[in-house]
Amino acid sequence: MARQIKKVAVLGAGVMGAGIAAQLTNYGIPVYLLDIVPPKLTDEEKQIPAKRNAFAAGAVMKMKKMKRPPVAFYVPENANLVTVGNFDDDLEKIAECDWIIEVVVENLQIKQSLFEKIEKFRKPGTIISSNTSGIAINKMVEGRSDDFKKNFCVTHFFNPPYFMKLLEMVPGVDTDPEVMKDLAEFGETTLGKGIVWAKDTPNFVANRIGVAGIASTFKHMVEGEYTIAEVDAVTGKVSGAAMPTFKTTDLVGLDTIHHIITNSYDQLEDDETREDLKVPEWLAKLIDNGCLGTKTRKGFYKKEGKKKLVWDWKAMEYVELEKVKNDTIKKAKNTDDPAEKAKTLIGADDRLSQLAWKLFVDNCLYSARRLGEICDDIMQIDNGMKWGYNRENGPFEAWDLVGVKESVERMKADGYEIPAVVETMLEKSDGSWYKSEGGKLYFWDFREEKYAPVPTKAHWFNLKLMREDGKVVKENSGASLIDMGDGVLCCEFHTKMNAIDDDIIKMLLEGCDMLDASDKWEGMVVANQGENFSVGANLMMIMMLAMGKDFDNIKLAVEGLHEASKRLRYCSKPTVSAPFGMVLGGGCEVLMATDAVCAHSLSWIGLVEIGAGLIPGGGGNLGLLTRWLENIPASAAVDRFPYIQKTFETIAMATVSNTAEHARDLKFLRMSDRIVANRDDLIGTAKKMVLGMATAGYQPKLPPNNLILPGRPGYSTFEMGLYNMGLGLFVTEHEVKIAKKLANVLTGGDIEPNTAVSEDYLLELETEAFMSLVGEPKSIERMQSLLTTGKPLRN
């Protein structure tokens, strides 16, 4: 039986330690967070516990203040699960804990001293781990007992630990394999982490590859005399990264990157790229001048008033940032196919494409040379870079996209030496690092020199592989119905950004038709495995139709989403949606239409149509209002206005949840909905929910009978408030117009007070309001702003 981890001690309350503590509390784990006693206390202050615990308490307070995602505490109350203390007074409390995590400064002597103290108080069998980013395990545990060594390992979280998926795990020579197994299960299932198994080598896996990539970028920038802006144009989203190199470095901190590079240079004496790991003069000067990145508001980039400046590494000064224009990058950005995008970026003759090629080659060859040294298979490197550096693909996956054989031939023509492991793979394999066959994914095992199945769990679903394996029942260009087995359908979105369009609506309706028509089907999961569940309706389509005054087709789209939402609500079989990431506008409306929801903990859910000059048009007003009212008795005597006001405020302010837990407060999720930590568990858990409802004697819900609305008096109350806000210049004239339309829908329109209305009546009001706004010039201006800049326009 796996050991239970019910309480944890985190020793060290810096940014990482406090973040780890917060992540543990997000999943109900009580934590002791301890740090040193502040060294400069007066004799009087030394007698005050709050002063002695100031470092840990201050760290918790800082985490609590985070308002915008990613937030540290998924709900503020989670902070109550943290008990702060200090090493001098409270270290004996670790005896209560099942896991002790050391997160102090990267200094071997300090760690060894702390471990000596830990051994005096820990109970035998307690797991101890270090969050070190590269200090050797055998050095850290020198002088410790056999039981200590048996239960000691490295658990390297990535910052911020409440957001980043990667958890690198490194055993020592004496570590009990069961300790690693239990910790990995806890990290994966309870904390939602992706586990990468690393060897006890400097910087482990992700930072070893990532730091080499940064050093390679610095080298080629100088050799090719590229500007920082040019490098970032090449290394951003077009190359599969969440953020480009220098913007990422600003975010991480130039001093942090300096430390990592220096640490790598000092430790990697036999690394073939060691000379590239010397800190360049132009970086050192920035740091000496206090330009450390985002935390100092100046780094490689900074703002002066409205001017955006960038560091000129040759002139050693800031210059005005100019937009980089390049046809190859533009063409690659406009390509949706990942393989075509990658080939386009590295395949042209211009100087930026040449830079992309050199960085690609360095990344691939360096990763190949590390196999066997830092880890035992290619998956650890690929997953490390995806989960720790937010890459769309790891090095070997990216290599497959462009073609290993073709790219190796080009590398050889350019004079690169190809590692033997690559030559062997090309000689004995199908010519790729990964392959799919029979609905399963395989990787090239370089040790056995053959393909092996990628490890997975029975409840993890890969929809792409299922499509390839012929599990598609019906499909169109925007969505598919997939047979998940056990009588469960999956309606998968695959439009661009999973925007809700006519194709998705048609497939939702097809799915409901199949559930209603045949006993073969038990229910349906609404899910996908894109970057986000759905960013909303297809705004470009709506704007183009509005500009062409094709209002009939816009109305058809609105009515289509209304129909799909109603069918999901009242289908004869259960439906469960599985949202994650951004769940906005139409995506949120689909979510609220299903019987139940299985949400990933990092889900940002909201109705944001006001930013496009509209109100929700796919049943979102009705969906949120009924959730606020669903436990209210069907009596006119109950005052519903406070709940109507909550609905109004959420929609009018385009409020988006910080996390899935926060979405419960906003009523986008019910308390009965499930929240899972690991996205890999999401679709499988949703399927179990469908089957659970089906076997429990599922009965379709009935339309609500408590939509008793205030009508004209209620609307007048909103109207007065909006008038006052307009006078105070808190809202624009157009925002007042939008808000009045919203208020009219939520209060029931031109009806007497306490009139009972139907769902269809409210949907008609919603359609009328939406259609009256969609052709407004100021609404079209808002749509254009969102589509061109990604930012809402307040006009």
NUROKE-209968 format. One record per residue (C-alpha): x, y, z. Coordinates in steps of 0.25 Angstrom, whole numbers, plus 5000, padded with zeros to 4 digits. Layout:
# residues N
<<X Y Z>> ...
This chain:
# residues 795
<<5000 5000 5000>> <<5005 5014 4996>> <<5009 5022 5008>> <<4999 5034 5011>> <<5004 5048 5011>> <<4995 5056 5020>> <<5003 5067 5025>> <<5016 5073 5019>> <<5027 5082 5025>> <<5033 5092 5015>> <<5046 5098 5020>> <<5050 5111 5013>> <<5040 5122 5010>> <<5045 5128 4998>> <<5038 5130 4985>> <<5039 5115 4982>> <<5036 5110 4996>> <<5024 5118 4998>> <<5019 5114 4985>> <<5021 5099 4988>> <<5013 5101 5001>> <<5002 5108 4994>> <<5001 5097 4983>> <<5000 5087 4994>> <<4989 5094 5001>> <<4981 5096 4988>> <<4979 5081 4989>> <<4975 5080 5004>> <<4989 5077 5010>> <<4993 5085 5023>> <<5007 5090 5023>> <<5017 5095 5032>> <<5025 5107 5025>> <<5037 5110 5033>> <<5049 5119 5031>> <<5060 5126 5038>> <<5058 5136 5049>> <<5061 5150 5043>> <<5075 5153 5047>> <<5073 5168 5050>> <<5063 5167 5061>> <<5065 5175 5074>> <<5065 5168 5087>> <<5051 5172 5089>> <<5046 5167 5076>> <<5053 5154 5078>> <<5043 5151 5089>> <<5031 5153 5079>> <<5027 5141 5072>> <<5021 5149 5060>> <<5034 5156 5058>> <<5042 5143 5059>> <<5033 5137 5048>> <<5033 5149 5039>> <<5039 5143 5027>> <<5029 5131 5026>> <<5017 5140 5030>> <<5022 5150 5020>> <<5023 5140 5009>> <<5009 5135 5011>> <<5003 5149 5011>> <<5010 5152 4998>> <<5004 5139 4992>> <<4990 5143 4997>> <<4991 5157 4990>> <<4992 5151 4976>> <<4979 5154 4969>> <<4982 5151 4954>> <<4984 5137 4949>> <<4993 5129 4952>> <<4989 5131 4966>> <<4996 5124 4977>> <<4984 5120 4986>> <<4973 5115 4977>> <<4964 5121 4988>> <<4968 5131 4999>> <<4964 5121 5010>> <<4974 5111 5006>> <<4985 5120 5013>> <<4978 5116 5026>> <<4985 5102 5024>> <<4998 5108 5025>> <<5004 5109 5039>> <<5017 5118 5039>> <<5029 5117 5048>> <<5044 5117 5049>> <<5055 5107 5049>> <<5059 5111 5064>> <<5046 5109 5070>> <<5038 5100 5062>> <<5046 5090 5055>> <<5041 5079 5064>> <<5028 5080 5058>> <<5033 5073 5046>> <<5031 5060 5054>> <<5016 5061 5050>> <<5019 5061 5035>> <<5020 5051 5025>> <<5028 5058 5015>> <<5039 5069 5018>> <<5043 5078 5006>> <<5056 5086 5007>> <<5055 5099 4999>> <<5067 5107 5005>> <<5078 5115 4997>> <<5086 5107 4987>> <<5098 5105 4997>> <<5103 5091 5000>> <<5108 5095 5014>> <<5095 5101 5018>> <<5087 5089 5013>> <<5096 5079 5020>> <<5094 5087 5033>> <<5079 5087 5032>> <<5079 5073 5029>> <<5086 5070 5041>> <<5076 5077 5049>> <<5064 5070 5042>> <<5070 5057 5046>> <<5068 5060 5061>> <<5053 5062 5059>> <<5048 5054 5048>> <<5041 5041 5050>> <<5047 5029 5044>> <<5042 5026 5030>> <<5038 5041 5027>> <<5041 5045 5013>> <<5051 5056 5012>> <<5054 5063 4998>> <<5062 5075 4993>> <<5057 5085 4983>> <<5071 5087 4979>> <<5073 5091 4964>> <<5086 5083 4963>> <<5094 5080 4975>> <<5098 5065 4975>> <<5090 5056 4985>> <<5102 5048 4990>> <<5108 5061 4995>> <<5096 5066 5002>> <<5094 5053 5010>> <<5108 5052 5014>> <<5108 5048 5029>> <<5093 5044 5030>> <<5087 5031 5035>> <<5083 5020 5026>> <<5069 5023 5028>> <<5071 5037 5024>> <<5078 5033 5011>> <<5067 5022 5008>> <<5056 5033 5009>> <<5063 5044 5002>> <<5062 5049 4988>> <<5061 5062 4980>> <<5048 5067 4976>> <<5051 5079 4967>> <<5038 5088 4965>> <<5038 5098 4954>> <<5034 5113 4957>> <<5023 5116 4959>> <<5020 5102 4965>> <<5005 5105 4966>> <<5004 5107 4951>> <<5016 5099 4944>> <<5013 5085 4942>> <<5028 5079 4943>> <<5033 5072 4955>> <<5047 5066 4953>> <<5050 5054 4962>> <<5064 5049 4965>> <<5067 5037 4973>> <<5080 5036 4981>> <<5089 5023 4981>> <<5082 5019 4994>> <<5068 5024 4991>> <<5057 5013 4993>> <<5050 5011 4980>> <<5037 5011 4987>> <<5039 5025 4992>> <<5041 5030 4978>> <<5028 5022 4973>> <<5020 5027 4985>> <<5024 5042 4983>> <<5022 5041 4968>> <<5008 5036 4970>> <<5005 5047 4980>> <<5011 5058 4971>> <<5004 5053 4958>> <<4990 5050 4964>> <<4989 5059 4976>> <<4997 5071 4971>> <<4995 5070 4956>> <<5009 5069 4953>> <<5016 5063 4941>> <<5028 5054 4946>> <<5041 5055 4939>> <<5051 5044 4944>> <<5065 5050 4944>> <<5079 5046 4947>> <<5087 5052 4958>> <<5095 5061 4948>> <<5096 5077 4948>> <<5083 5084 4945>> <<5076 5071 4943>> <<5068 5070 4930>> <<5060 5082 4927>> <<5070 5093 4932>> <<5081 5085 4925>> <<5075 5086 4912>> <<5068 5099 4914>> <<5081 5106 4919>> <<5089 5101 4907>> <<5078 5107 4898>> <<5079 5120 4904>> <<5094 5120 4903>> <<5093 5115 4888>> <<5084 5127 4886>> <<5093 5137 4892>> <<5105 5131 4883>> <<5097 5132 4870>> <<5092 5145 4873>> <<5106 5151 4874>> <<5112 5143 4863>> <<5101 5147 4853>> <<5100 5161 4859>> <<5085 5159 4861>> <<5077 5169 4870>> <<5069 5165 4882>> <<5056 5168 4875>> <<5060 5159 4863>> <<5064 5147 4873>> <<5051 5149 4880>> <<5043 5149 4867>> <<5049 5135 4863>> <<5048 5129 4877>> <<5034 5132 4881>> <<5021 5125 4878>> <<5025 5123 4863>> <<5035 5113 4868>> <<5026 5106 4878>> <<5030 5114 4891>> <<5020 5121 4900>> <<5029 5133 4901>> <<5042 5137 4893>> <<5056 5136 4899>> <<5058 5150 4904>> <<5044 5153 4909>> <<5045 5140 4916>> <<5058 5144 4922>> <<5052 5157 4927>> <<5041 5150 4934>> <<5050 5139 4940>> <<5061 5150 4944>> <<5074 5153 4938>> <<5081 5151 4951>> <<5075 5137 4952>> <<5079 5133 4938>> <<5093 5139 4941>> <<5093 5129 4953>> <<5088 5117 4945>> <<5098 5120 4934>> <<5110 5122 4944>> <<5106 5109 4952>> <<5106 5101 4939>> <<5119 5106 4934>> <<5125 5103 4948>> <<5120 5089 4948>> <<5120 5084 4934>> <<5134 5083 4932>> <<5133 5072 4921>> <<5121 5078 4914>> <<5125 5080 4899>> <<5118 5094 4899>> <<5124 5099 4912>> <<5131 5111 4906>> <<5117 5116 4902>> <<5113 5116 4916>> <<5122 5128 4920>> <<5113 5140 4924>> <<5115 5151 4912>> <<5119 5165 4916>> <<5106 5171 4910>> <<5098 5163 4920>> <<5107 5166 4932>> <<5106 5181 4929>> <<5091 5180 4930>> <<5091 5173 4943>> <<5102 5183 4949>> <<5093 5194 4945>> <<5081 5188 4953>> <<5074 5184 4940>> <<5068 5170 4945>> <<5056 5169 4937>> <<5041 5170 4941>> <<5044 5171 4955>> <<5052 5184 4953>> <<5043 5188 4942>> <<5055 5188 4932>> <<5063 5177 4927>> <<5065 5174 4912>> <<5052 5182 4910>> <<5047 5194 4917>> <<5037 5205 4916>> <<5039 5220 4917>> <<5025 5227 4916>> <<5019 5221 4904>> <<5032 5217 4898>> <<5036 5203 4897>> <<5051 5201 4898>> <<5060 5189 4896>> <<5075 5187 4900>> <<5085 5189 4888>> <<5096 5179 4892>> <<5106 5185 4883>> <<5104 5199 4887>> <<5102 5195 4901>> <<5089 5205 4902>> <<5074 5205 4901>> <<5069 5208 4887>> <<5054 5209 4882>> <<5048 5196 4879>> <<5044 5194 4864>> <<5035 5183 4859>> <<5042 5172 4852>> <<5037 5170 4838>> <<5040 5156 4832>> <<5033 5149 4821>> <<5037 5135 4826>> <<5032 5138 4840>> <<5019 5144 4835>> <<5017 5131 4826>> <<5020 5122 4837>> <<5010 5129 4847>> <<4999 5128 4837>> <<5001 5113 4836>> <<4993 5104 4845>> <<4999 5091 4842>> <<5011 5089 4852>> <<5020 5082 4843>> <<5018 5092 4832>> <<5020 5103 4841>> <<5033 5097 4846>> <<5038 5094 4832>> <<5035 5108 4827>> <<5042 5115 4839>> <<5055 5107 4837>> <<5054 5105 4822>> <<5056 5119 4815>> <<5069 5126 4811>> <<5067 5139 4819>> <<5076 5142 4831>> <<5065 5140 4842>> <<5062 5126 4836>> <<5076 5123 4836>> <<5076 5127 4851>> <<5064 5118 4854>> <<5072 5106 4847>> <<5084 5108 4855>> <<5076 5108 4868>> <<5068 5096 4864>> <<5081 5088 4860>> <<5088 5092 4874>> <<5075 5088 4881>> <<5074 5075 4874>> <<5088 5070 4875>> <<5091 5075 4889>> <<5078 5067 4894>> <<5083 5055 4886>> <<5097 5055 4892>> <<5090 5056 4906>> <<5083 5043 4905>> <<5088 5033 4915>> <<5095 5044 4923>> <<5084 5052 4929>> <<5072 5042 4926>> <<5069 5029 4920>> <<5059 5032 4909>> <<5055 5043 4900>> <<5042 5045 4907>> <<5048 5051 4919>> <<5055 5062 4911>> <<5043 5065 4902>> <<5033 5065 4914>> <<5043 5074 4922>> <<5044 5084 4912>> <<5029 5084 4910>> <<5025 5084 4924>> <<5036 5093 4930>> <<5039 5103 4918>> <<5025 5103 4912>> <<5029 5098 4899>> <<5018 5092 4889>> <<5028 5081 4886>> <<5041 5075 4892>> <<5054 5074 4884>> <<5051 5060 4878>> <<5036 5063 4875>> <<5041 5076 4868>> <<5051 5067 4860>> <<5040 5058 4856>> <<5032 5070 4851>> <<5042 5074 4841>> <<5047 5060 4837>> <<5059 5054 4844>> <<5065 5048 4831>> <<5064 5061 4823>> <<5069 5070 4834>> <<5081 5061 4837>> <<5085 5061 4823>> <<5085 5076 4823>> <<5093 5076 4836>> <<5103 5068 4830>> <<5104 5077 4818>> <<5106 5088 4828>> <<5118 5081 4834>> <<5111 5077 4847>> <<5115 5064 4854>> <<5103 5055 4856>> <<5103 5047 4869>> <<5104 5032 4868>> <<5090 5030 4875>> <<5084 5038 4864>> <<5090 5030 4853>> <<5086 5017 4859>> <<5072 5021 4860>> <<5071 5025 4846>> <<5078 5011 4842>> <<5069 5002 4850>> <<5056 5010 4852>> <<5044 5015 4844>> <<5052 5028 4843>> <<5045 5036 4854>> <<5047 5037 4869>> <<5032 5034 4871>> <<5021 5026 4864>> <<5007 5023 4866>> <<5001 5009 4862>> <<4988 5003 4866>> <<4983 5014 4875>> <<4996 5014 4883>> <<5008 5023 4883>> <<5023 5018 4883>> <<5036 5024 4885>> <<5050 5020 4880>> <<5057 5013 4892>> <<5072 5016 4889>> <<5076 5006 4899>> <<5069 4994 4894>> <<5070 5000 4879>> <<5055 4998 4877>> <<5041 5004 4879>> <<5034 5003 4892>> <<5020 5007 4897>> <<5020 5021 4903>> <<5015 5019 4917>> <<5001 5023 4920>> <<4989 5019 4929>> <<4976 5012 4926>> <<4968 5025 4929>> <<4977 5034 4920>> <<4971 5037 4907>> <<4978 5042 4894>> <<4968 5047 4885>> <<4977 5049 4873>> <<4982 5034 4874>> <<4967 5030 4875>> <<4964 5037 4863>> <<4976 5031 4856>> <<4971 5017 4861>> <<4957 5019 4854>> <<4949 5022 4866>> <<4942 5034 4859>> <<4927 5032 4858>> <<4924 5045 4851>> <<4932 5057 4848>> <<4933 5070 4840>> <<4944 5081 4839>> <<4941 5087 4853>> <<4938 5075 4862>> <<4937 5060 4863>> <<4929 5049 4870>> <<4938 5039 4876>> <<4934 5025 4882>> <<4941 5025 4895>> <<4937 5011 4898>> <<4926 5006 4909>> <<4915 5013 4901>> <<4921 5027 4903>> <<4923 5038 4892>> <<4932 5049 4892>> <<4929 5062 4884>> <<4943 5067 4881>> <<4945 5082 4877>> <<4957 5084 4867>> <<4954 5098 4861>> <<4965 5109 4862>> <<4966 5112 4876>> <<4954 5103 4878>> <<4945 5115 4875>> <<4930 5111 4875>> <<4925 5111 4861>> <<4914 5104 4852>> <<4922 5092 4851>> <<4923 5090 4866>> <<4908 5093 4868>> <<4905 5083 4857>> <<4913 5072 4864>> <<4907 5075 4878>> <<4893 5073 4872>> <<4898 5060 4864>> <<4903 5055 4877>> <<4890 5058 4885>> <<4882 5051 4873>> <<4890 5039 4875>> <<4888 5038 4890>> <<4873 5040 4888>> <<4872 5030 4877>> <<4880 5018 4882>> <<4881 5010 4894>> <<4896 5007 4890>> <<4900 5020 4896>> <<4900 5023 4911>> <<4904 5038 4910>> <<4914 5048 4904>> <<4927 5056 4908>> <<4929 5069 4902>> <<4944 5071 4902>> <<4957 5074 4894>> <<4972 5074 4896>> <<4976 5087 4890>> <<4983 5099 4897>> <<4970 5104 4902>> <<4956 5098 4904>> <<4950 5109 4896>> <<4952 5124 4894>> <<4938 5127 4890>> <<4930 5128 4878>> <<4936 5131 4864>> <<4938 5146 4866>> <<4944 5148 4852>> <<4932 5141 4846>> <<4922 5150 4854>> <<4930 5163 4851>> <<4930 5160 4836>> <<4916 5156 4835>> <<4912 5169 4843>> <<4921 5178 4834>> <<4914 5172 4822>> <<4900 5174 4829>> <<4897 5159 4828>> <<4889 5159 4840>> <<4880 5147 4836>> <<4893 5138 4837>> <<4897 5144 4850>> <<4883 5141 4856>> <<4884 5127 4850>> <<4897 5125 4858>> <<4891 5130 4871>> <<4879 5121 4869>> <<4887 5109 4866>> <<4895 5111 4879>> <<4882 5112 4887>> <<4877 5099 4881>> <<4890 5092 4884>> <<4890 5097 4898>> <<4876 5093 4900>> <<4878 5079 4894>> <<4890 5077 4904>> <<4882 5082 4916>> <<4870 5073 4913>> <<4876 5061 4905>> <<4871 5047 4909>> <<4885 5043 4913>> <<4895 5050 4922>> <<4905 5060 4917>> <<4918 5064 4924>> <<4928 5075 4919>> <<4943 5075 4922>> <<4948 5089 4922>> <<4962 5094 4924>> <<4970 5107 4921>> <<4962 5118 4915>> <<4947 5115 4915>> <<4941 5128 4910>> <<4928 5133 4904>> <<4922 5122 4895>> <<4931 5111 4902>> <<4926 5115 4915>> <<4911 5114 4910>> <<4914 5100 4905>> <<4920 5097 4919>> <<4907 5102 4926>> <<4898 5094 4917>> <<4903 5080 4921>> <<4898 5072 4933>> <<4911 5073 4940>> <<4926 5078 4938>> <<4939 5072 4941>> <<4949 5084 4941>> <<4964 5084 4942>> <<4968 5093 4954>> <<4974 5103 4944>> <<4962 5107 4937>> <<4959 5122 4934>> <<4944 5122 4932>> <<4935 5134 4928>> <<4925 5141 4919>> <<4934 5152 4913>> <<4925 5157 4901>> <<4924 5171 4906>> <<4938 5173 4902>> <<4933 5171 4888>> <<4922 5181 4890>> <<4912 5170 4892>> <<4905 5162 4902>> <<4905 5146 4903>> <<4897 5141 4891>> <<4897 5126 4893>> <<4889 5125 4905>> <<4900 5130 4915>> <<4890 5140 4922>> <<4880 5129 4924>> <<4890 5119 4928>> <<4897 5128 4939>> <<4884 5133 4944>> <<4878 5119 4946>> <<4890 5115 4953>> <<4888 5126 4963>> <<4874 5123 4965>> <<4874 5108 4964>> <<4872 5106 4979>> <<4862 5117 4981>> <<4847 5112 4983>> <<4837 5115 4972>> <<4830 5126 4980>> <<4828 5140 4976>> <<4830 5144 4991>> <<4845 5141 4990>> <<4853 5154 4986>> <<4861 5149 4974>> <<4868 5163 4971>> <<4881 5160 4979>> <<4883 5148 4970>> <<4880 5155 4957>> <<4889 5166 4961>> <<4900 5156 4964>> <<4898 5151 4950>> <<4898 5165 4944>> <<4911 5169 4951>> <<4918 5156 4946>> <<4914 5158 4932>> <<4915 5173 4931>> <<4929 5173 4937>> <<4933 5161 4928>> <<4938 5154 4941>> <<4947 5142 4938>> <<4950 5132 4949>> <<4965 5131 4954>> <<4963 5116 4956>> <<4953 5105 4955>> <<4950 5107 4970>> <<4948 5122 4968>> <<4938 5118 4957>> <<4930 5111 4967>> <<4928 5125 4975>> <<4924 5131 4961>> <<4914 5120 4959>> <<4920 5116 4946>> <<4923 5102 4953>> <<4914 5096 4963>> <<4919 5090 4976>> <<4915 5076 4971>> <<4924 5078 4959>> <<4938 5071 4959>> <<4951 5078 4959>> <<4964 5070 4956>> <<4978 5074 4957>> <<4984 5067 4946>> <<4979 5070 4931>> <<4983 5055 4927>> <<4972 5051 4937>> <<4961 5060 4931>> <<4954 5053 4920>> <<4955 5039 4927>> <<4949 5045 4940>> <<4938 5052 4931>> <<4935 5038 4925>> <<4934 5032 4939>> <<4924 5043 4942>> <<4915 5040 4930>> <<4915 5025 4933>> <<4912 5028 4948>> <<4900 5036 4945>> <<4895 5026 4934>> <<4896 5014 4944>> <<4889 5022 4955>> <<4876 5023 4947>> <<4879 5036 4940>> <<4866 5045 4938>> <<4867 5057 4929>> <<4865 5070 4936>> <<4852 5078 4935>> <<4852 5093 4931>> <<4853 5102 4943>> <<4840 5107 4949>> <<4845 5118 4957>> <<4849 5129 4947>> <<4840 5139 4954>> <<4846 5152 4950>> <<4844 5167 4954>> <<4841 5173 4940>> <<4840 5188 4939>> <<4843 5192 4953>> <<4856 5183 4953>> <<4860 5189 4940>> <<4858 5203 4946>> <<4867 5200 4957>> <<4878 5196 4948>> <<4876 5208 4939>> <<4877 5218 4951>> <<4890 5211 4955>> <<4896 5212 4941>> <<4892 5226 4940>> <<4900 5230 4952>> <<4912 5222 4947>> <<4911 5230 4934>> <<4910 5243 4941>> <<4923 5239 4949>> <<4930 5235 4936>> <<4932 5221 4941>> <<4926 5215 4928>> <<4925 5220 4914>> <<4912 5223 4907>> <<4913 5210 4899>> <<4916 5202 4911>> <<4903 5208 4917>> <<4895 5204 4905>> <<4901 5189 4906>> <<4898 5188 4920>> <<4884 5193 4919>> <<4881 5182 4908>> <<4887 5172 4918>> <<4878 5177 4930>> <<4866 5176 4921>> <<4869 5162 4918>> <<4872 5158 4933>> <<4860 5165 4938>> <<4850 5159 4928>> <<4847 5171 4919>> <<4834 5179 4919>> <<4826 5170 4929>> <<4819 5173 4942>> <<4827 5170 4955>> <<4828 5156 4959>> <<4824 5150 4946>> <<4828 5135 4943>> <<4835 5134 4930>> <<4840 5122 4922>> <<4854 5119 4917>> <<4849 5121 4902>> <<4844 5135 4906>> <<4858 5139 4912>> <<4865 5133 4900>> <<4857 5142 4891>> <<4860 5154 4899>> <<4875 5150 4898>> <<4874 5149 4883>> <<4867 5162 4881>> <<4878 5169 4890>> <<4890 5162 4883>> <<4884 5165 4869>> <<4882 5180 4873>> <<4897 5181 4877>> <<4904 5173 4867>> <<4902 5183 4856>> <<4906 5195 4865>> <<4918 5203 4859>> <<4925 5203 4873>> <<4922 5189 4875>> <<4929 5186 4862>> <<4941 5195 4866>> <<4942 5186 4879>> <<4942 5173 4871>> <<4953 5179 4862>> <<4961 5183 4874>> <<4961 5169 4880>> <<4964 5162 4867>> <<4976 5171 4863>> <<4982 5175 4877>> <<4976 5164 4886>> <<4972 5176 4896>> <<4958 5181 4899>> <<4955 5195 4894>> <<4947 5204 4903>> <<4939 5213 4893>> 
